[in-house]
Amino acid sequence: MKFGIFYELQLPRPWKDGDEHRLYQNALNQIELADRLGYDHAWQVEHHFLEEYSHSPAPESFLAAASQRTKQIRLGHGIMQLTTNHPARVAERVASLDLLSNGRCEFGMGESASITELEPFGVAIENKREIFEEAVRAVMPMFKDGPSEHHGKYFNMPLRHVLPKPMQKPHPPLWVACSQLDTLAKCGEWGMGALGFQFVSADAAHAWVHAYYNAFTKRQNKLADYKTNPNIALVSFFMCAKTDEEARARADGDTFFQFSLRFYGQSAGRRRPPAGTVNMWGEYNRWKTANPDLHAAALRGGLIGSPETIRKKLRRFQSSNIDQVVLLNQAGRNTHEHICESLELFAKEVMPEFQEAHPQLLKWKEQVLNRTIELDEIDTTAFKERFGGNMKPITPDAPKVQAAE
């Protein structure tokens, strides 16, 4: 399998002058280190207005900066929101990054996460899937040589020559974010790579890999004319240290990511709290104090531990034929020093075994795509828990939330 690293650019309160500058520079230093160590991908999100959870509204700028500090690592939009960006601007930014990175861009797409993000751009959450699908149809012709136009329900683009064109032909690899597990199978139907942000178990990964590739091979229905990308990547909490106990202590902030995701996601329409009204870090620490067993269980569920512990867990994911594991350790208040040490130890002690085995996965995938291997149709009903099933009692009553400073 391959390995990616993933950035929301989380910044818990309290905020001090210089914090955001330090956050960005540390993340760039980490990606530069990951490039030297041989990691395969670096993924960067696009989110708007999500206090503490993500301070990353302009991934094209961040990834462009990373492109000038790295040589080999693939730089992925994970994802760019097609619902809040005009298709022409999407095509321009993706092509520009591909040129700046010498053909290392990965084009991940998504719909956006909530009313809080969509409303300021005049987008209704009920329409986001329809807008997304039309945007895909509008963007793809813009990568081709010559001018293009689009006239649809949500976008109207007169005949124009969208420039520049990407270095990779016909375009960078296509991915879709899967914030709901059902979307994994939909990605297979669309013929795009699936970026799964669900923190699933190895058993769930096995089931969803089957669902994805069965949709890809048996029920494919592309949204437009583009090159398919049969790939599935799943995110996991991550912290590698010399001992399990040290890794869990250093990864304490990992569960802030999961806590915030569920806190935001449980409300109607996934509406975030009103601006400036919630100290999410304070809410998280109150939950953690009240639920130590659940917090500990969440940490045990990720790729957190000594090299040997992580190696054993990865072998289970490897048996599920996951293409890529995306490692999340920039979360909460995890320190820059611990993140760098974790990347270095994992790259030295664990990563080579699994990267060297990647050609075997490619052979399996070729047989699946050629229908030489027929995968079972596995019932995925038991594997739809989006947050890992171990952080349920975490949403405080609205009148009790702690105000932000």
C-alpha positions as CSV (number, residue, x, y, z in Angstrom):
1,M,0.0,0.0,0.0
2,K,0.9,3.6,-0.3
3,F,0.9,6.2,2.5
4,G,-0.3,9.8,2.6
5,I,-0.4,12.5,5.3
6,F,-3.4,14.7,5.8
7,Y,-4.0,18.3,6.9
8,E,-7.0,20.1,8.2
9,L,-4.8,22.7,9.8
10,Q,-6.5,22.4,13.1
11,L,-6.0,25.2,15.6
12,P,-7.8,24.8,19.0
13,R,-8.5,27.8,21.2
14,P,-7.1,29.9,22.8
15,W,-5.6,31.7,19.8
16,K,-2.6,33.9,20.2
17,D,-0.8,36.2,17.7
18,G,1.4,34.2,15.4
19,D,-0.4,30.9,15.9
20,E,-1.7,30.6,12.4
21,H,1.6,31.6,10.9
22,R,3.3,28.9,13.0
23,L,0.6,26.4,12.1
24,Y,1.2,26.9,8.3
25,Q,5.0,26.9,8.5
26,N,5.1,23.8,10.7
27,A,2.8,21.9,8.3
28,L,5.0,22.9,5.3
29,N,8.1,21.7,7.2
30,Q,6.3,18.4,7.9
31,I,5.5,17.8,4.3
32,E,9.0,18.7,3.3
33,L,10.2,16.1,5.8
34,A,7.7,13.5,4.5
35,D,8.9,14.1,1.0
36,R,12.5,13.3,2.0
37,L,11.4,10.2,3.9
38,G,9.5,8.7,0.9
39,Y,5.8,9.2,1.8
40,D,3.6,9.1,-1.3
41,H,0.9,11.7,-0.9
42,A,0.2,14.9,1.1
43,W,-3.5,15.8,1.2
44,Q,-5.0,19.2,2.0
45,V,-8.6,20.1,2.7
46,E,-10.7,23.1,1.8
47,H,-13.0,24.3,4.6
48,H,-14.6,27.6,5.3
49,F,-15.6,29.2,8.7
50,L,-15.0,26.1,10.8
51,E,-13.4,27.5,13.9
52,E,-10.7,25.4,15.5
53,Y,-11.5,22.4,13.3
54,S,-10.0,23.7,10.1
55,H,-8.2,26.9,9.2
56,S,-7.6,25.8,5.5
57,P,-9.8,27.8,3.1
58,A,-7.2,28.1,0.3
59,P,-5.5,24.7,-0.3
60,E,-4.3,25.8,-3.7
61,S,-2.0,28.3,-2.1
62,F,-0.8,25.9,0.6
63,L,-0.1,23.1,-1.9
64,A,1.6,25.5,-4.3
65,A,4.0,26.5,-1.5
66,A,4.6,22.8,-0.7
67,S,5.3,22.1,-4.4
68,Q,8.4,24.4,-4.2
69,R,9.8,22.7,-1.1
70,T,9.3,19.0,-2.3
71,K,10.4,16.8,-5.2
72,Q,8.6,13.5,-5.2
73,I,5.5,13.5,-2.9
74,R,2.1,13.8,-4.7
75,L,0.2,16.9,-3.7
76,G,-3.5,16.3,-3.3
77,H,-6.6,18.5,-3.0
78,G,-8.4,16.5,-0.4
79,I,-10.7,18.1,-1.4
80,M,-11.6,21.2,-3.4
81,Q,-15.2,22.2,-3.0
82,L,-17.0,22.2,-6.3
83,T,-20.1,23.7,-4.7
84,T,-18.4,26.9,-3.6
85,N,-16.0,27.5,-6.5
86,H,-16.8,28.3,-10.2
87,P,-15.8,25.5,-12.5
88,A,-13.4,27.7,-14.5
89,R,-11.6,28.7,-11.3
90,V,-11.3,25.1,-10.3
91,A,-9.8,24.1,-13.6
92,E,-7.4,27.0,-13.5
93,R,-6.1,26.3,-10.0
94,V,-5.7,22.5,-10.6
95,A,-3.8,23.1,-13.8
96,S,-1.6,25.7,-12.2
97,L,-0.7,23.4,-9.3
98,D,0.1,20.6,-11.7
99,L,2.5,22.8,-13.6
100,L,4.1,24.2,-10.4
101,S,4.6,20.7,-9.0
102,N,5.9,19.2,-12.3
103,G,2.9,16.9,-12.7
104,R,2.4,15.9,-9.0
105,C,-1.2,17.2,-8.5
106,E,-4.1,14.9,-7.4
107,F,-7.5,16.4,-8.0
108,G,-9.9,15.5,-5.1
109,M,-13.4,16.9,-5.3
110,G,-16.3,17.3,-2.8
111,E,-19.5,18.9,-2.0
112,S,-18.7,20.8,1.2
113,A,-19.7,19.7,4.7
114,S,-22.5,21.9,6.1
115,I,-24.9,24.8,6.0
116,T,-22.2,26.9,7.8
117,E,-19.9,26.6,4.8
118,L,-22.5,26.6,2.0
119,E,-24.9,29.4,3.1
120,P,-22.5,32.3,2.7
121,F,-21.9,31.2,-0.9
122,G,-25.6,31.1,-1.6
123,V,-25.8,27.3,-1.9
124,A,-28.6,25.2,-0.4
125,I,-27.5,22.0,1.3
126,E,-30.4,20.1,-0.5
127,N,-28.9,21.0,-3.9
128,K,-25.2,20.2,-3.2
129,R,-25.0,16.8,-4.9
130,E,-26.8,18.1,-8.0
131,I,-24.4,21.1,-8.1
132,F,-21.4,18.9,-7.6
133,E,-22.4,16.6,-10.5
134,E,-23.0,19.5,-12.8
135,A,-19.7,21.1,-11.8
136,V,-17.8,17.8,-12.7
137,R,-19.5,17.9,-16.2
138,A,-18.4,21.6,-16.6
139,V,-14.8,21.2,-15.4
140,M,-13.7,18.2,-17.3
141,P,-13.8,19.7,-20.8
142,M,-11.8,22.7,-19.6
143,F,-8.7,20.4,-19.2
144,K,-8.8,19.5,-22.9
145,D,-7.0,21.4,-25.6
146,G,-9.0,24.3,-27.1
147,P,-11.9,26.3,-25.7
148,S,-15.0,24.9,-24.0
149,E,-18.4,26.1,-22.8
150,H,-21.1,25.0,-20.4
151,H,-24.8,25.9,-20.0
152,G,-26.6,24.3,-17.2
153,K,-28.9,24.8,-14.2
154,Y,-26.2,26.1,-11.8
155,F,-23.3,27.3,-14.1
156,N,-23.2,29.2,-17.3
157,M,-19.9,29.5,-19.0
158,P,-19.6,31.1,-22.5
159,L,-17.1,29.7,-25.0
160,R,-13.7,30.5,-23.5
161,H,-10.2,29.0,-23.6
162,V,-9.5,28.0,-20.0
163,L,-5.7,28.3,-19.4
164,P,-3.3,27.0,-18.4
165,K,-3.7,23.3,-19.2
166,P,-2.4,20.6,-16.8
167,M,0.9,18.9,-17.3
168,Q,-0.6,15.5,-16.7
169,K,-2.7,14.2,-19.6
170,P,-5.6,14.2,-19.9
171,H,-5.8,15.6,-16.4
172,P,-4.6,14.9,-12.8
173,P,-6.0,11.8,-11.1
174,L,-9.6,12.3,-9.9
175,W,-10.8,11.6,-6.4
176,V,-14.0,12.2,-4.4
177,A,-14.3,12.8,-0.7
178,C,-16.5,10.3,1.1
179,S,-17.8,11.8,4.3
180,Q,-20.6,9.3,4.3
181,L,-19.7,5.6,3.8
182,D,-22.3,5.1,1.1
183,T,-20.4,7.5,-1.1
184,L,-17.5,5.1,-1.3
185,A,-19.6,2.8,-3.5
186,K,-20.8,5.9,-5.4
187,C,-17.2,6.8,-6.2
188,G,-16.7,3.4,-7.8
189,E,-19.8,4.0,-9.9
190,W,-18.4,7.3,-11.0
191,G,-15.0,5.7,-11.8
192,M,-13.1,8.0,-9.4
193,G,-10.8,7.4,-6.5
194,A,-12.4,7.3,-3.1
195,L,-11.0,9.4,-0.2
196,G,-12.6,7.9,2.8
197,F,-12.6,10.0,6.0
198,Q,-14.4,7.6,8.3
199,F,-11.9,5.9,10.7
200,V,-13.2,2.5,9.8
201,S,-12.1,-0.9,11.2
202,A,-10.2,-3.4,9.1
203,D,-13.4,-5.5,8.8
204,A,-15.3,-2.4,7.6
205,A,-12.4,-1.6,5.2
206,H,-12.7,-5.1,3.7
207,A,-16.5,-4.7,3.1
208,W,-16.2,-1.2,1.6
209,V,-13.3,-2.2,-0.7
210,H,-15.6,-4.9,-2.1
211,A,-18.4,-2.4,-2.5
212,Y,-16.2,0.1,-4.3
213,Y,-14.7,-2.3,-6.8
214,N,-17.9,-4.1,-7.5
215,A,-19.5,-0.7,-8.3
216,F,-16.4,0.2,-10.4
217,T,-16.5,-2.9,-12.5
218,K,-20.2,-3.8,-12.7
219,R,-22.2,-0.6,-12.3
220,Q,-19.9,2.2,-13.6
221,N,-21.7,5.3,-14.8
222,K,-19.3,8.2,-15.3
223,L,-20.4,11.8,-14.9
224,A,-18.4,13.0,-17.9
225,D,-15.6,12.1,-20.2
226,Y,-12.6,11.6,-18.0
227,K,-9.9,9.0,-17.2
228,T,-11.0,6.7,-14.4
229,N,-8.9,6.3,-11.2
230,P,-9.5,3.0,-9.4
231,N,-8.1,3.8,-6.0
232,I,-9.4,3.7,-2.4
233,A,-7.7,5.6,0.4
234,L,-8.8,5.6,4.0
235,V,-7.8,8.0,6.8
236,S,-6.6,6.8,10.2
237,F,-5.4,8.4,13.4
238,F,-1.7,8.2,13.5
239,M,1.2,8.5,16.0
240,C,4.3,6.3,16.1
241,A,6.6,6.3,19.1
242,K,9.0,3.9,20.8
243,T,6.2,2.5,23.0
244,D,2.4,2.2,22.9
245,E,2.1,4.3,26.0
246,E,4.3,7.1,24.7
247,A,2.4,7.1,21.3
248,R,-1.0,7.3,23.0
249,A,0.2,10.2,25.2
250,R,1.6,12.1,22.2
251,A,-1.6,11.4,20.2
252,D,-3.9,12.8,22.8
253,G,-5.1,15.5,20.3
254,D,-6.1,13.0,17.6
255,T,-9.5,12.4,19.2
256,F,-10.2,16.2,18.9
257,F,-10.6,15.7,15.2
258,Q,-13.2,12.9,15.7
259,F,-14.9,14.8,18.5
260,S,-15.2,18.0,16.4
261,L,-16.5,16.1,13.4
262,R,-19.2,14.4,15.4
263,F,-20.0,17.5,17.4
264,Y,-20.6,19.4,14.1
265,G,-22.2,16.5,12.3
266,Q,-25.0,15.6,14.6
267,S,-26.9,18.9,14.3
268,A,-29.7,19.4,11.8
269,G,-28.3,20.1,8.4
270,R,-24.9,19.7,10.0
271,R,-25.1,23.4,10.9
272,R,-22.1,24.6,12.9
273,P,-22.5,26.7,16.1
274,P,-23.0,30.4,15.5
275,A,-19.7,32.2,14.9
276,G,-17.6,32.8,18.0
277,T,-20.0,31.1,20.4
278,V,-18.3,27.8,21.2
279,N,-14.9,27.0,22.6
280,M,-14.5,23.6,20.9
281,W,-11.3,22.8,22.8
282,G,-13.0,23.4,26.1
283,E,-16.0,21.2,25.0
284,Y,-13.6,18.5,24.0
285,N,-11.7,18.5,27.2
286,R,-14.9,18.3,29.2
287,W,-16.0,15.3,27.1
288,K,-12.6,13.7,27.6
289,T,-12.8,14.1,31.4
290,A,-16.3,12.7,31.6
291,N,-15.6,9.8,29.2
292,P,-12.0,8.5,29.8
293,D,-12.9,5.0,28.6
294,L,-14.3,6.2,25.3
295,H,-11.3,8.5,24.8
296,A,-8.9,5.6,25.4
297,A,-10.9,3.3,23.1
298,A,-10.8,5.9,20.3
299,L,-7.0,6.1,20.6
300,R,-6.7,2.3,20.5
301,G,-8.7,2.3,17.2
302,G,-6.1,4.2,15.2
303,L,-2.6,3.5,14.0
304,I,-1.2,4.7,17.3
305,G,1.6,2.8,19.0
306,S,5.0,1.4,18.7
307,P,6.3,0.3,15.2
308,E,5.4,-3.3,16.0
309,T,1.9,-2.4,17.1
310,I,1.2,-0.3,14.0
311,R,2.8,-3.0,11.8
312,K,0.3,-5.6,13.1
313,K,-2.7,-3.3,12.5
314,L,-1.5,-2.4,9.0
315,R,-1.2,-6.0,8.0
316,R,-5.0,-6.3,8.6
317,F,-5.7,-3.3,6.4
318,Q,-3.3,-4.7,3.8
319,S,-5.3,-7.9,3.6
320,S,-8.3,-5.7,2.7
321,N,-6.5,-4.4,-0.4
322,I,-6.6,-0.8,0.6
323,D,-4.6,1.3,-2.0
324,Q,-3.5,4.0,0.5
325,V,-3.7,4.7,4.2
326,V,-3.8,8.4,4.9
327,L,-2.2,9.2,8.2
328,L,-3.7,11.9,10.4
329,N,-1.6,13.3,13.2
330,Q,-1.9,17.1,12.8
331,A,-4.8,17.3,15.2
332,G,-5.7,19.0,18.4
333,R,-2.6,20.1,20.2
334,N,-0.3,17.4,18.9
335,T,3.2,19.0,18.8
336,H,5.3,19.7,15.7
337,E,8.2,17.9,17.3
338,H,6.2,14.7,18.0
339,I,4.6,14.7,14.5
340,C,8.1,14.9,12.9
341,E,9.5,12.2,15.1
342,S,6.5,10.0,14.4
343,L,6.9,10.4,10.6
344,E,10.6,9.6,10.9
345,L,10.2,6.5,13.0
346,F,7.3,5.1,10.9
347,A,9.3,5.7,7.7
348,K,12.3,3.9,9.1
349,E,10.7,1.0,10.9
350,V,7.3,0.3,9.2
351,M,6.7,1.9,5.9
352,P,9.2,0.0,3.7
353,E,7.6,-3.4,4.2
354,F,4.2,-2.2,2.9
355,Q,5.5,0.0,0.1
356,E,7.6,-2.9,-1.2
357,A,4.5,-5.1,-1.3
358,H,2.5,-2.5,-3.4
359,P,3.2,-4.3,-6.7
360,Q,1.3,-7.3,-5.4
361,L,-1.8,-5.1,-4.8
362,L,-1.5,-3.8,-8.3
363,K,-1.6,-7.3,-9.7
364,W,-4.7,-8.1,-7.6
365,K,-6.3,-4.9,-8.8
366,E,-5.6,-5.7,-12.4
367,Q,-7.3,-9.0,-12.0
368,V,-10.3,-7.4,-10.3
369,L,-10.7,-4.7,-13.0
370,N,-10.4,-7.4,-15.7
371,R,-13.0,-9.5,-13.9
372,T,-10.6,-12.4,-13.6
373,I,-11.3,-12.1,-9.9
374,E,-15.0,-11.7,-8.9
375,L,-15.4,-10.1,-5.5
376,D,-18.3,-11.1,-3.2
377,E,-21.1,-8.7,-2.8
378,I,-20.8,-8.0,0.9
379,D,-23.7,-6.5,2.9
380,T,-22.3,-3.2,4.2
381,T,-25.2,-2.5,6.6
382,A,-23.1,-3.3,9.6
383,F,-20.3,-0.9,8.5
384,K,-22.1,2.4,8.2
385,E,-21.0,4.0,11.5
386,R,-19.3,7.2,10.3
387,F,-17.4,8.1,13.4
388,G,-16.0,4.7,14.5
389,G,-18.8,3.9,16.9
390,N,-16.9,4.9,20.1
391,M,-17.6,8.6,20.6
392,K,-21.4,8.8,20.8
393,P,-22.2,10.8,24.0
394,I,-20.2,13.9,23.0
395,T,-22.7,16.6,21.9
396,P,-23.6,19.0,24.8
397,D,-26.9,20.7,25.0
398,A,-26.9,24.0,23.2
399,P,-27.5,26.2,26.3
400,K,-24.6,24.6,28.1
401,V,-21.8,25.1,25.5
402,Q,-18.9,27.2,26.6
403,A,-18.6,30.6,24.8
404,A,-15.4,31.3,22.9
405,E,-13.1,33.9,24.2
